[in-house]
Amino acid sequence: PQSEGQDVGNLKDVQGRPVGRMFLEVANSESGEGWVHYQNTEPGKLFPIWKSSFVKRVMFPSGEARLVGAGVYEMQMGGEFIVDVVDRASALVARRGADAFTTLSDPTGPFRFMDTYVFVNDPVGTEIVNPAQPSLQGRNLIDIRDAKGKQMVREYIEAAMRQDSAWVSYEWYRPGSNTPTTKHTYVKKARFRDKTFIVGSGYYIAGDQR
């Protein structure tokens, strides 16, 4: 309640993530609703943890616009979050092309949360954006295989080019880990002028809960 009446437009979390601005961007988007992920201290606790809030623009009978939201701490990652982040990232790439890549890589931006990040490939397999493993950027990964021998890059690029969007599962490395684990990845094709990009993201969790 101590925040009631305060201007939170410039509010940032402990990582410098501009939470207030992200709330307003979602509210002012075409859909007027969406998820915002940030770090916050749970009531009664000492240390900040990940919080996911869904916010929605509403109109009062007077015609005034307001933002309504609710959040949950340490929400289990699932397919609906990944589809949301890839849809937003691919729309940004379709609008801005390569100018979107800095935003996609920003550690305090809307496309980085928990151990989730957005990657971008071209149709021949070159990794253009990978903030979790920047050493892969600029490399052609079309023939790379996962721990079980699957050519996952080839598979998800071909699926996205054929279907526009698709889910692909493979064994990959969670950021900060040297042990491969199952990753469920959603990819989507984005067009900017005469260029085509494959935009994707995924989550690491045992079992398929899409």
N, C-alpha and C positions, 0 to 999 in steps of 0.2 A: 504493500500500500504506500510505502514511502516514495515510490516512483510516480504515483498518480499526480497529474498536473504538470509533470516535467516534460520538456522537449527531449525525446529520445532519438531524434533524427541523426545525431552524431555519435550515438552509442556504439562502442566497440567492445569485443570480448577480450579475454586475456591474451589472445594471440594477435590482437590488432585487427581482427575481422570486423568490418563495418556493419554490424548487425542492424542498426537502425536504418542505414541506407538500403540494406538488402530487403528489409521488411517493406520499405516504401517502393522499391523497384518491383517487387512481386505485386503489391497492391495496384501499382500503376501499369502493370503489364496488360496485354490484350485479354488474357483469361481472368485477370484480377484475383488469382489465387495461386498458392503453391507452397512448397516446403522451403524452410531456411534452417541450415544446420550451423551450430556454433557451440562454443564452450561456455558453460555457466555453472555457478555453484548451486547445488541442490539445497533447498531450505533445510537448515539445521546441520549442514555439512561444512567442511573446511576447504575442500579442494574442488576446483572446477572439473566438470566432466562434459561429455558431449550431450547436447540437447537438440532435439529436432522439433521445430514448431511449424504448424500449418496455419497460414494466414489467408484471409479472404477479405476482399473489398465489399462493403455493404453500403447501401444508401438509406439514410434516415427519411422518414416521411417529409421532412423539411427540404430534402434534396441535398443535404450535406453528406459527403462521403466519409466513411470511417473504415478502419481496419480492425477486424476481429480475429483473434488467434488463440491457439492453445498448443502446449508442447509436452513432450515426454522426454525423460532422461534415459540415455543409453538404450535407445530403441534398437531392436534387432534389425540388421540390414536385410533387405529383401528386394525382390525384383521390381516392385512398384517404385522404389526410390531410384533405382538404376534407370528405368525407363524415363522417369521424370528428368533426371540430370542429363541423359543423352539427348532427349528431345530438346531441352533448352540449349545444350551445347551445339547441337547440329543446326538449330535455328540461328544461333549467333554466327556460326561459320558461314551459313548460307547468306547472311546479311553482310558480313564484314570480311570474309575470306581470311587470309593470313593475319589480318589485323586482330582477329579474335584469339590468336594463339597465346598471346601474353596473358589475357584474362583467364584462359583455360589452365595456364600453368601457375597462376598466382596462388601461393600457399594460404593467403588470407581471403581468397575469392570464393565465390559461390559454388565452384566446381570441385573443391577439395574439402573432404570431411571424412572423419574416421580414417579408414585405410582405403578410401575410395578416391579415384582420380579419373580424369578423362584423357584418353589417348586419341591420336589422329594418324591415319595412314593415307597414303595415296593408293590408287587402284593396282599398282604393280608391287606393293608391299613395303615401300619405304616408310619408316617410322618418322613422322614429322613432329609430333608432340608426345612426350612421355615424361611428365614431371616426377614420377616415382623412380624412373630409371633413365635419367637424361643421357647416359652413355649409349643408349639404343637409338637416340635421335640421329637421323641422317643415314642410318643403316637400312639396307634392304633385308627384311625378315621373312620374305615370302616362303622360304624353305625351312625356317626354324621349326623345330619339333619340341613338344612338351615332354615331360618325364615318361610318358607312355608311348611316345613316338608319333603323336598326332601332329599334323601340320596345321596348327590352329590358325595361324595368320592367313594362310591360303584359304582355309575353310571359311573363316568369317568374312573375308573380303569377297569371295565368290558368292556367299549367301547374301550379303548386303547389296552387291551389284545386281543379283538376280531378283531379290525380293524387296529391296529398299531397306528392310530392317530384319533382324534375325537374332535369335539366341544361340550361343555356342558355349559348350562347357569343355574345360581342359585343365590340366595340372600346371599351375604357375606359382610364382613366388609372392607371398604377401610382403608388402613393404617392410624392410627391416628383418626379414627372415631368409634363411638359406635352405629352408625345407619347402618343397613344392606341396601345394594343397589344391583341392578342387576350386576352380574359379568359374562362376557363371557370368558370361559376358554378353551384353546386349550391344549390337552395332547398328548404325543407321547411315545411309548414304546422304551426303549433303552436296549440293551444287552451288558453286559461286562463279558466275559468268561462265567461262569455258572450262573450268576445273571441277573435278569430282574428288571428294574426300570421304573417307570412311571414319566416322566418329563413334567411339565406343567407351564403355566403362563396365565394371563388373564388381561382384562381391564374392568374398571368400567365406563359405560356410558349408559345413558338412550336410550332404543331402540336397536334393533339388526342391526348393520351396517357391518356385516361380508361380 
